[in-house]
Amino acid sequence: VQLQASGGGLVQAGGSLRLSCVVSGRAGRSSSLAWFRQAPGKEREFVSTIRPSDGRMYVADSVKGRFKISRVRAENTVYLQMDNLKPEDAAVYYCAAAEKSHIILSAIRAEDSYDYWGQGTLVTVSS
């Protein structure tokens, strides 16, 4: 299983970016997919996930109303649309995939719920 993330870059505060992650291999259409991020000097944190078992999406409170996750099954791709970016959103963003199609709510934010990780894409937000 491989995950290839792209779409990061430099953007001014208030701007938008769309991240993409192509999933290849066995973990694909039935897998829960998620985005995490890690800012310099901080631990990696959950951003958003989409759960194919019921189609539900979850986002971290810090990005609610600004970020939206989506998935195109035919392309085996998950996207993260990021609007109204803030300097505190600057981080390396990672996509992740789980073997399970359903992760219980209490575990969706945990890194160890996901089995495969992409290499990360850097998002820089200037103030």
N, C-alpha and C positions, 0 to 999 in steps of 0.2 A: 504494500500500500504506500502510495506517495501522495503528498499534498504539496502543491506549488502555489504559493501566495504571491500576489503582485498588486501594484496599484498605489503603493506608498509614494511619498514625495514631500516636497516643501509647499506649504500653503499658508496664507495669511489667516489670522484669527477671523472667524466669521465665514470662512470659505468652506468648500466641500471637497471630499475625495470619495472614490468608490474603490474598495478593495475587492479583489477576486481571489478565489482559491479553487483550483482544479484538483479534484480527487480522482486518482486512478488506482486501479487494482480492486481487490475484493471489497474493501470498505467503500461503498459508494451510495447507491440510491436508498438503501435501507438504514443507513447510519445516521446517528445524531451528529450534527456538525456544529462547531462553535468557533467563536473568536475570543482570544485572550490578548492581553497586552502587558508589556513590561517596560516601565519607564526607568531611566538610569537610577541606580541606587535603590530601586523598589522591587518588591516581589511581583511576580506575574499575577495578574488579576483577570477575573472573568469579565467579558464584555457582553456577549450575546450568544444565544444558541437557538437552533431550530430543531424540533423533534419530529421526525417523520411518522412516528406512531400515531400522533394525533394532530400534527401540523402546527402545534403551538410554538410560539416564539417567546423568548424571555430576554430581557436586557437588564444590565446593571442600572441601578438608580442614577449613577453619575452621568449616564448617556441617554437616559430615557427622554424621548421626545426629539432627540437629535440624531440618533443612529437607528438604522433599520437593517435587519438581516433578511436575506431572501435566498432562494435556492432555485436553480433551474435543473431539474432532474435529468433532462435529456442531455445536458452538457456536463453533468456531474460537477457542477460548480456552485459554490456558495459565495454570496456577495455580502459586503458590509457597506451600506451607504452611510456616509458620515457627513452631516450638515452642521452648520454653525460651530465649526471646530474652535476649540479653546486651547490656549497654550498648555493646559494641563492634560490635554489629550495626546500630547507628543509622547511617542513610545514606539517600540517594536511590536507590531501586531502579528500574532500567530493564529493560524487556523488549526483546528483539531478535529479529529473524527473518532467516533466510538464504534466499537463492534455492535453495540446494542442500538436498536431503533428506539428504545424507550429508556430514558434515564429518569429515575424518580426525582421529583421536584427538589428534594433536600440535597440532591447530589449534583445538580446540573452545573453548579458553580465550581465544583471541585476538579482540579487538574487530573487527579487520578481516575476520574470517570471516563477519560478519553485515552484512547490507545495509540493514536497516531498523530504526529505533529508535523506541520510544515516548517520551513526554515525561517519564517518571519519576514516582514516587510516594514521598513522604517517610515514612520510618519513624523514630520517635523512641522510645528505650528509656530509661526512668528507672530509676535504681539504688535 
